[in-house]
Amino acid sequence: MATKKPIISVIVENQIYENLKQLSEKKNTSLSKLASNLLLRGLYLEDELKYSNLVDEILEDQLCDFLLEVLDMSPDPIWIKDKNLRHIYVNKAFADLFGMKKEDIIGKTDIDAMSEEEAKMCVYTDMIALQKEEPYIFEEVIEGKEGKIVFEVIKKPVKDKYGSVIALLGIARDITKLKECEKIRQ
């Protein structure tokens, strides 16, 4: 018993057949040879696409590694916290500021790296920053391993493609010397 094909399928198949037939006549080659060449090119393109996707994945991984290396080279402490204010990324400058290893900070909150008073202030400014659309910029004094340091801090919520806050990004610039120069000028 023959199965019936939808009329659109028959029309499309007939149109493809007619186009291939015209192309084979134009190229002065047989229809079967033309179909074989098209099939080979299709398989080649499929392989190229798989290879291209693999290359894209490798480049994406390398780019990520490169960006992490750039962040680690920055003299400014840089960090990312999750919505529960646990550190999910810190650069080398951040870890060095507190005399800790990066891996000892990841997964922990500010209370694990700072005095209770400093940690409370950080949480307070984190909460303000999470409510803002624009970067929240302020000055903060922290007791580093070598004494008090004045920072200009920038905190900004990180949002997903739907606009939901998924993390908090922070960058701090040491402005201690600038503040000392301002005092001398006055």
MARDOLUM-725075 format. One record per residue (C-alpha): residue number from 0; residue in one letter; x negated, y, z negated. Coordinates in nm, 3 decimals, padded with zeros to 5 digits. Each point is the difference from the previous one (the first is absolute). Example, Ala and Ser with C-alpha at 12.3 -4.5 7.8 and 13.67 -1.06 7.14 Angstrom:
residues 2
<r><num>0</num><residuo>A</residuo><X>-01.230</X><Y>-00.450</Y><Z>-00.780</Z></r>
<r><num>1</num><residuo>S</residuo><X>-00.137</X><Y>00.344</Y><Z>00.066</Z></r>
This chain:
residues 186
<r><num>0</num><residuo>M</residuo><X>00.000</X><Y>00.000</Y><Z>00.000</Z></r>
<r><num>1</num><residuo>A</residuo><X>-00.145</X><Y>00.332</Y><Z>00.105</Z></r>
<r><num>2</num><residuo>T</residuo><X>-00.018</X><Y>00.278</Y><Z>-00.254</Z></r>
<r><num>3</num><residuo>K</residuo><X>00.131</X><Y>00.337</Y><Z>00.099</Z></r>
<r><num>4</num><residuo>K</residuo><X>-00.230</X><Y>00.301</Y><Z>-00.033</Z></r>
<r><num>5</num><residuo>P</residuo><X>00.129</X><Y>00.344</Y><Z>-00.085</Z></r>
<r><num>6</num><residuo>I</residuo><X>00.047</X><Y>00.206</Y><Z>00.315</Z></r>
<r><num>7</num><residuo>I</residuo><X>-00.253</X><Y>00.261</Y><Z>-00.115</Z></r>
<r><num>8</num><residuo>S</residuo><X>-00.266</X><Y>-00.272</Y><Z>-00.031</Z></r>
<r><num>9</num><residuo>V</residuo><X>00.067</X><Y>-00.117</Y><Z>00.354</Z></r>
<r><num>10</num><residuo>I</residuo><X>-00.012</X><Y>00.357</Y><Z>00.132</Z></r>
<r><num>11</num><residuo>V</residuo><X>-00.328</X><Y>00.074</Y><Z>-00.178</Z></r>
<r><num>12</num><residuo>E</residuo><X>-00.156</X><Y>-00.329</Y><Z>00.113</Z></r>
<r><num>13</num><residuo>N</residuo><X>00.108</X><Y>00.069</Y><Z>00.358</Z></r>
<r><num>14</num><residuo>Q</residuo><X>-00.138</X><Y>00.354</Y><Z>-00.018</Z></r>
<r><num>15</num><residuo>I</residuo><X>-00.333</X><Y>-00.122</Y><Z>-00.138</Z></r>
<r><num>16</num><residuo>Y</residuo><X>-00.017</X><Y>-00.268</Y><Z>00.267</Z></r>
<r><num>17</num><residuo>E</residuo><X>00.073</X><Y>00.256</Y><Z>00.274</Z></r>
<r><num>18</num><residuo>N</residuo><X>-00.264</X><Y>00.240</Y><Z>-00.138</Z></r>
<r><num>19</num><residuo>L</residuo><X>-00.260</X><Y>-00.278</Y><Z>-00.016</Z></r>
<r><num>20</num><residuo>K</residuo><X>00.090</X><Y>-00.110</Y><Z>00.353</Z></r>
<r><num>21</num><residuo>Q</residuo><X>-00.043</X><Y>00.355</Y><Z>00.133</Z></r>
<r><num>22</num><residuo>L</residuo><X>-00.331</X><Y>00.038</Y><Z>-00.185</Z></r>
<r><num>23</num><residuo>S</residuo><X>-00.131</X><Y>-00.331</Y><Z>00.137</Z></r>
<r><num>24</num><residuo>E</residuo><X>00.087</X><Y>00.110</Y><Z>00.354</Z></r>
<r><num>25</num><residuo>K</residuo><X>-00.162</X><Y>00.338</Y><Z>-00.058</Z></r>
<r><num>26</num><residuo>K</residuo><X>-00.319</X><Y>-00.161</Y><Z>-00.138</Z></r>
<r><num>27</num><residuo>N</residuo><X>00.013</X><Y>-00.271</Y><Z>00.269</Z></r>
<r><num>28</num><residuo>T</residuo><X>-00.021</X><Y>-00.281</Y><Z>-00.255</Z></r>
<r><num>29</num><residuo>S</residuo><X>00.222</X><Y>-00.288</Y><Z>-00.102</Z></r>
<r><num>30</num><residuo>L</residuo><X>00.263</X><Y>00.044</Y><Z>-00.268</Z></r>
<r><num>31</num><residuo>S</residuo><X>-00.150</X><Y>-00.281</Y><Z>-00.211</Z></r>
<r><num>32</num><residuo>K</residuo><X>-00.349</X><Y>00.157</Y><Z>00.016</Z></r>
<r><num>33</num><residuo>L</residuo><X>00.143</X><Y>00.337</Y><Z>-00.102</Z></r>
<r><num>34</num><residuo>A</residuo><X>00.192</X><Y>-00.158</Y><Z>-00.289</Z></r>
<r><num>35</num><residuo>S</residuo><X>-00.318</X><Y>-00.182</Y><Z>-00.113</Z></r>
<r><num>36</num><residuo>N</residuo><X>-00.199</X><Y>00.325</Y><Z>00.005</Z></r>
<r><num>37</num><residuo>L</residuo><X>00.270</X><Y>00.179</Y><Z>-00.197</Z></r>
<r><num>38</num><residuo>L</residuo><X>00.006</X><Y>-00.281</Y><Z>-00.256</Z></r>
<r><num>39</num><residuo>L</residuo><X>-00.381</X><Y>00.008</Y><Z>-00.036</Z></r>
<r><num>40</num><residuo>R</residuo><X>00.004</X><Y>00.378</Y><Z>-00.042</Z></r>
<r><num>41</num><residuo>G</residuo><X>00.275</X><Y>-00.033</Y><Z>-00.258</Z></r>
<r><num>42</num><residuo>L</residuo><X>-00.205</X><Y>-00.255</Y><Z>-00.196</Z></r>
<r><num>43</num><residuo>Y</residuo><X>-00.308</X><Y>00.223</Y><Z>00.030</Z></r>
<r><num>44</num><residuo>L</residuo><X>00.195</X><Y>00.300</Y><Z>-00.130</Z></r>
<r><num>45</num><residuo>E</residuo><X>00.134</X><Y>-00.210</Y><Z>-00.287</Z></r>
<r><num>46</num><residuo>D</residuo><X>-00.357</X><Y>-00.096</Y><Z>-00.097</Z></r>
<r><num>47</num><residuo>E</residuo><X>-00.115</X><Y>00.361</Y><Z>00.034</Z></r>
<r><num>48</num><residuo>L</residuo><X>00.283</X><Y>00.114</Y><Z>-00.225</Z></r>
<r><num>49</num><residuo>K</residuo><X>-00.093</X><Y>-00.258</Y><Z>-00.265</Z></r>
<r><num>50</num><residuo>Y</residuo><X>-00.365</X><Y>00.111</Y><Z>00.023</Z></r>
<r><num>51</num><residuo>S</residuo><X>00.103</X><Y>00.366</Y><Z>-00.016</Z></r>
<r><num>52</num><residuo>N</residuo><X>00.207</X><Y>-00.063</Y><Z>-00.313</Z></r>
<r><num>53</num><residuo>L</residuo><X>-00.296</X><Y>-00.179</Y><Z>-00.159</Z></r>
<r><num>54</num><residuo>V</residuo><X>-00.229</X><Y>00.292</Y><Z>00.086</Z></r>
<r><num>55</num><residuo>D</residuo><X>00.256</X><Y>00.243</Y><Z>-00.146</Z></r>
<r><num>56</num><residuo>E</residuo><X>00.010</X><Y>-00.199</Y><Z>-00.326</Z></r>
<r><num>57</num><residuo>I</residuo><X>-00.381</X><Y>-00.004</Y><Z>-00.022</Z></r>
<r><num>58</num><residuo>L</residuo><X>-00.022</X><Y>00.373</Y><Z>00.073</Z></r>
<r><num>59</num><residuo>E</residuo><X>00.271</X><Y>00.072</Y><Z>-00.256</Z></r>
<r><num>60</num><residuo>D</residuo><X>-00.194</X><Y>-00.195</Y><Z>-00.265</Z></r>
<r><num>61</num><residuo>Q</residuo><X>-00.323</X><Y>00.178</Y><Z>00.095</Z></r>
<r><num>62</num><residuo>L</residuo><X>00.172</X><Y>00.339</Y><Z>-00.013</Z></r>
<r><num>63</num><residuo>C</residuo><X>00.137</X><Y>-00.078</Y><Z>-00.345</Z></r>
<r><num>64</num><residuo>D</residuo><X>-00.348</X><Y>-00.104</Y><Z>-00.121</Z></r>
<r><num>65</num><residuo>F</residuo><X>-00.149</X><Y>00.313</Y><Z>00.158</Z></r>
<r><num>66</num><residuo>L</residuo><X>00.254</X><Y>00.229</Y><Z>-00.169</Z></r>
<r><num>67</num><residuo>L</residuo><X>-00.065</X><Y>-00.164</Y><Z>-00.338</Z></r>
<r><num>68</num><residuo>E</residuo><X>-00.372</X><Y>00.057</Y><Z>00.055</Z></r>
<r><num>69</num><residuo>V</residuo><X>00.064</X><Y>00.367</Y><Z>00.081</Z></r>
<r><num>70</num><residuo>L</residuo><X>00.210</X><Y>00.039</Y><Z>-00.317</Z></r>
<r><num>71</num><residuo>D</residuo><X>-00.279</X><Y>-00.157</Y><Z>-00.206</Z></r>
<r><num>72</num><residuo>M</residuo><X>-00.251</X><Y>00.247</Y><Z>00.145</Z></r>
<r><num>73</num><residuo>S</residuo><X>00.205</X><Y>00.298</Y><Z>-00.119</Z></r>
<r><num>74</num><residuo>P</residuo><X>-00.142</X><Y>00.175</Y><Z>-00.308</Z></r>
<r><num>75</num><residuo>D</residuo><X>00.359</X><Y>00.081</Y><Z>-00.100</Z></r>
<r><num>76</num><residuo>P</residuo><X>00.191</X><Y>-00.252</Y><Z>-00.211</Z></r>
<r><num>77</num><residuo>I</residuo><X>00.285</X><Y>-00.145</Y><Z>00.208</Z></r>
<r><num>78</num><residuo>W</residuo><X>00.267</X><Y>-00.238</Y><Z>-00.126</Z></r>
<r><num>79</num><residuo>I</residuo><X>00.333</X><Y>-00.155</Y><Z>00.087</Z></r>
<r><num>80</num><residuo>K</residuo><X>00.252</X><Y>-00.112</Y><Z>-00.261</Z></r>
<r><num>81</num><residuo>D</residuo><X>00.309</X><Y>-00.215</Y><Z>00.046</Z></r>
<r><num>82</num><residuo>K</residuo><X>00.345</X><Y>00.114</Y><Z>-00.117</Z></r>
<r><num>83</num><residuo>N</residuo><X>-00.081</X><Y>-00.132</Y><Z>-00.350</Z></r>
<r><num>84</num><residuo>L</residuo><X>-00.310</X><Y>00.226</Y><Z>-00.003</Z></r>
<r><num>85</num><residuo>R</residuo><X>-00.244</X><Y>-00.292</Y><Z>00.008</Z></r>
<r><num>86</num><residuo>H</residuo><X>-00.309</X><Y>00.057</Y><Z>00.211</Z></r>
<r><num>87</num><residuo>I</residuo><X>00.013</X><Y>-00.195</Y><Z>00.325</Z></r>
<r><num>88</num><residuo>Y</residuo><X>-00.305</X><Y>00.173</Y><Z>00.151</Z></r>
<r><num>89</num><residuo>V</residuo><X>-00.285</X><Y>00.210</Y><Z>-00.137</Z></r>
<r><num>90</num><residuo>N</residuo><X>-00.312</X><Y>00.111</Y><Z>00.181</Z></r>
<r><num>91</num><residuo>K</residuo><X>-00.356</X><Y>-00.021</Y><Z>-00.135</Z></r>
<r><num>92</num><residuo>A</residuo><X>00.002</X><Y>00.363</Y><Z>-00.123</Z></r>
<r><num>93</num><residuo>F</residuo><X>00.311</X><Y>-00.070</Y><Z>-00.210</Z></r>
<r><num>94</num><residuo>A</residuo><X>-00.156</X><Y>-00.309</Y><Z>-00.158</Z></r>
<r><num>95</num><residuo>D</residuo><X>-00.331</X><Y>00.180</Y><Z>-00.059</Z></r>
<r><num>96</num><residuo>L</residuo><X>00.180</X><Y>00.287</Y><Z>-00.174</Z></r>
<r><num>97</num><residuo>F</residuo><X>00.109</X><Y>-00.237</Y><Z>-00.275</Z></r>
<r><num>98</num><residuo>G</residuo><X>-00.309</X><Y>-00.221</Y><Z>00.009</Z></r>
<r><num>99</num><residuo>M</residuo><X>00.202</X><Y>-00.300</Y><Z>00.111</Z></r>
<r><num>100</num><residuo>K</residuo><X>00.006</X><Y>-00.241</Y><Z>00.293</Z></r>
<r><num>101</num><residuo>K</residuo><X>00.274</X><Y>00.042</Y><Z>00.259</Z></r>
<r><num>102</num><residuo>E</residuo><X>00.131</X><Y>-00.352</Y><Z>-00.058</Z></r>
<r><num>103</num><residuo>D</residuo><X>00.030</X><Y>00.073</Y><Z>-00.375</Z></r>
<r><num>104</num><residuo>I</residuo><X>00.237</X><Y>00.291</Y><Z>00.073</Z></r>
<r><num>105</num><residuo>I</residuo><X>00.226</X><Y>-00.159</Y><Z>00.265</Z></r>
<r><num>106</num><residuo>G</residuo><X>00.331</X><Y>-00.111</Y><Z>-00.153</Z></r>
<r><num>107</num><residuo>K</residuo><X>-00.044</X><Y>00.220</Y><Z>-00.306</Z></r>
<r><num>108</num><residuo>T</residuo><X>00.151</X><Y>00.333</Y><Z>-00.106</Z></r>
<r><num>109</num><residuo>D</residuo><X>-00.176</X><Y>00.321</Y><Z>-00.104</Z></r>
<r><num>110</num><residuo>I</residuo><X>00.020</X><Y>-00.101</Y><Z>-00.366</Z></r>
<r><num>111</num><residuo>D</residuo><X>-00.259</X><Y>-00.270</Y><Z>00.074</Z></r>
<r><num>112</num><residuo>A</residuo><X>-00.255</X><Y>00.252</Y><Z>00.135</Z></r>
<r><num>113</num><residuo>M</residuo><X>00.067</X><Y>00.325</Y><Z>-00.190</Z></r>
<r><num>114</num><residuo>S</residuo><X>00.075</X><Y>00.133</Y><Z>-00.343</Z></r>
<r><num>115</num><residuo>E</residuo><X>00.365</X><Y>-00.018</Y><Z>-00.101</Z></r>
<r><num>116</num><residuo>E</residuo><X>00.039</X><Y>00.380</Y><Z>00.036</Z></r>
<r><num>117</num><residuo>E</residuo><X>-00.152</X><Y>00.004</Y><Z>00.350</Z></r>
<r><num>118</num><residuo>A</residuo><X>00.207</X><Y>-00.302</Y><Z>00.104</Z></r>
<r><num>119</num><residuo>K</residuo><X>00.322</X><Y>00.167</Y><Z>-00.118</Z></r>
<r><num>120</num><residuo>M</residuo><X>-00.087</X><Y>00.311</Y><Z>00.202</Z></r>
<r><num>121</num><residuo>C</residuo><X>-00.070</X><Y>-00.214</Y><Z>00.309</Z></r>
<r><num>122</num><residuo>V</residuo><X>00.331</X><Y>-00.182</Y><Z>-00.035</Z></r>
<r><num>123</num><residuo>Y</residuo><X>00.178</X><Y>00.334</Y><Z>-00.043</Z></r>
<r><num>124</num><residuo>T</residuo><X>-00.156</X><Y>00.142</Y><Z>00.318</Z></r>
<r><num>125</num><residuo>D</residuo><X>00.065</X><Y>-00.330</Y><Z>00.181</Z></r>
<r><num>126</num><residuo>M</residuo><X>00.370</X><Y>00.031</Y><Z>-00.081</Z></r>
<r><num>127</num><residuo>I</residuo><X>00.008</X><Y>00.360</Y><Z>00.127</Z></r>
<r><num>128</num><residuo>A</residuo><X>-00.184</X><Y>-00.098</Y><Z>00.320</Z></r>
<r><num>129</num><residuo>L</residuo><X>00.236</X><Y>-00.290</Y><Z>00.067</Z></r>
<r><num>130</num><residuo>Q</residuo><X>00.293</X><Y>00.245</Y><Z>00.005</Z></r>
<r><num>131</num><residuo>K</residuo><X>-00.162</X><Y>00.238</Y><Z>00.251</Z></r>
<r><num>132</num><residuo>E</residuo><X>00.012</X><Y>-00.008</Y><Z>00.378</Z></r>
<r><num>133</num><residuo>E</residuo><X>-00.323</X><Y>00.199</Y><Z>00.039</Z></r>
<r><num>134</num><residuo>P</residuo><X>-00.335</X><Y>-00.077</Y><Z>-00.163</Z></r>
<r><num>135</num><residuo>Y</residuo><X>-00.011</X><Y>00.102</Y><Z>-00.367</Z></r>
<r><num>136</num><residuo>I</residuo><X>-00.321</X><Y>00.195</Y><Z>-00.068</Z></r>
<r><num>137</num><residuo>F</residuo><X>-00.123</X><Y>00.089</Y><Z>-00.349</Z></r>
<r><num>138</num><residuo>E</residuo><X>-00.310</X><Y>00.016</Y><Z>-00.220</Z></r>
<r><num>139</num><residuo>E</residuo><X>-00.083</X><Y>-00.264</Y><Z>-00.255</Z></r>
<r><num>140</num><residuo>V</residuo><X>-00.283</X><Y>-00.042</Y><Z>-00.251</Z></r>
<r><num>141</num><residuo>I</residuo><X>-00.126</X><Y>-00.354</Y><Z>-00.053</Z></r>
<r><num>142</num><residuo>E</residuo><X>-00.264</X><Y>-00.136</Y><Z>-00.232</Z></r>
<r><num>143</num><residuo>G</residuo><X>-00.236</X><Y>-00.181</Y><Z>00.235</Z></r>
<r><num>144</num><residuo>K</residuo><X>-00.295</X><Y>-00.214</Y><Z>-00.099</Z></r>
<r><num>145</num><residuo>E</residuo><X>-00.221</X><Y>00.313</Y><Z>00.019</Z></r>
<r><num>146</num><residuo>G</residuo><X>00.235</X><Y>00.246</Y><Z>-00.173</Z></r>
<r><num>147</num><residuo>K</residuo><X>00.301</X><Y>00.218</Y><Z>00.085</Z></r>
<r><num>148</num><residuo>I</residuo><X>00.075</X><Y>00.041</Y><Z>00.369</Z></r>
<r><num>149</num><residuo>V</residuo><X>00.250</X><Y>00.243</Y><Z>00.153</Z></r>
<r><num>150</num><residuo>F</residuo><X>00.179</X><Y>-00.145</Y><Z>00.301</Z></r>
<r><num>151</num><residuo>E</residuo><X>00.231</X><Y>00.142</Y><Z>00.261</Z></r>
<r><num>152</num><residuo>V</residuo><X>00.240</X><Y>-00.291</Y><Z>00.043</Z></r>
<r><num>153</num><residuo>I</residuo><X>00.232</X><Y>-00.071</Y><Z>00.291</Z></r>
<r><num>154</num><residuo>K</residuo><X>00.271</X><Y>-00.262</Y><Z>-00.045</Z></r>
<r><num>155</num><residuo>K</residuo><X>00.253</X><Y>-00.098</Y><Z>00.263</Z></r>
<r><num>156</num><residuo>P</residuo><X>00.262</X><Y>-00.274</Y><Z>00.023</Z></r>
<r><num>157</num><residuo>V</residuo><X>-00.052</X><Y>-00.258</Y><Z>00.275</Z></r>
<r><num>158</num><residuo>K</residuo><X>00.323</X><Y>-00.097</Y><Z>00.173</Z></r>
<r><num>159</num><residuo>D</residuo><X>00.097</X><Y>-00.290</Y><Z>00.222</Z></r>
<r><num>160</num><residuo>K</residuo><X>00.166</X><Y>00.044</Y><Z>00.339</Z></r>
<r><num>161</num><residuo>Y</residuo><X>00.339</X><Y>00.026</Y><Z>-00.173</Z></r>
<r><num>162</num><residuo>G</residuo><X>-00.110</X><Y>00.288</Y><Z>-00.223</Z></r>
<r><num>163</num><residuo>S</residuo><X>-00.020</X><Y>-00.202</Y><Z>-00.321</Z></r>
<r><num>164</num><residuo>V</residuo><X>-00.295</X><Y>00.069</Y><Z>-00.230</Z></r>
<r><num>165</num><residuo>I</residuo><X>-00.230</X><Y>-00.302</Y><Z>-00.010</Z></r>
<r><num>166</num><residuo>A</residuo><X>-00.314</X><Y>00.146</Y><Z>-00.157</Z></r>
<r><num>167</num><residuo>L</residuo><X>-00.178</X><Y>00.311</Y><Z>-00.126</Z></r>
<r><num>168</num><residuo>L</residuo><X>-00.320</X><Y>00.127</Y><Z>00.162</Z></r>
<r><num>169</num><residuo>G</residuo><X>-00.243</X><Y>00.212</Y><Z>-00.199</Z></r>
<r><num>170</num><residuo>I</residuo><X>-00.320</X><Y>00.187</Y><Z>00.082</Z></r>
<r><num>171</num><residuo>A</residuo><X>-00.205</X><Y>00.201</Y><Z>-00.249</Z></r>
<r><num>172</num><residuo>R</residuo><X>-00.273</X><Y>00.254</Y><Z>00.081</Z></r>
<r><num>173</num><residuo>D</residuo><X>-00.254</X><Y>00.097</Y><Z>-00.266</Z></r>
<r><num>174</num><residuo>I</residuo><X>00.023</X><Y>00.380</Y><Z>-00.033</Z></r>
<r><num>175</num><residuo>T</residuo><X>-00.194</X><Y>00.026</Y><Z>-00.329</Z></r>
<r><num>176</num><residuo>K</residuo><X>-00.286</X><Y>00.204</Y><Z>00.151</Z></r>
<r><num>177</num><residuo>L</residuo><X>00.246</X><Y>00.229</Y><Z>00.178</Z></r>
<r><num>178</num><residuo>K</residuo><X>00.180</X><Y>00.065</Y><Z>-00.330</Z></r>
<r><num>179</num><residuo>E</residuo><X>-00.334</X><Y>00.071</Y><Z>-00.173</Z></r>
<r><num>180</num><residuo>C</residuo><X>-00.092</X><Y>00.251</Y><Z>00.274</Z></r>
<r><num>181</num><residuo>E</residuo><X>00.340</X><Y>00.170</Y><Z>-00.039</Z></r>
<r><num>182</num><residuo>K</residuo><X>-00.061</X><Y>00.036</Y><Z>-00.377</Z></r>
<r><num>183</num><residuo>I</residuo><X>-00.342</X><Y>00.154</Y><Z>00.062</Z></r>
<r><num>184</num><residuo>R</residuo><X>00.147</X><Y>00.251</Y><Z>00.249</Z></r>
<r><num>185</num><residuo>Q</residuo><X>00.261</X><Y>00.118</Y><Z>-00.248</Z></r>
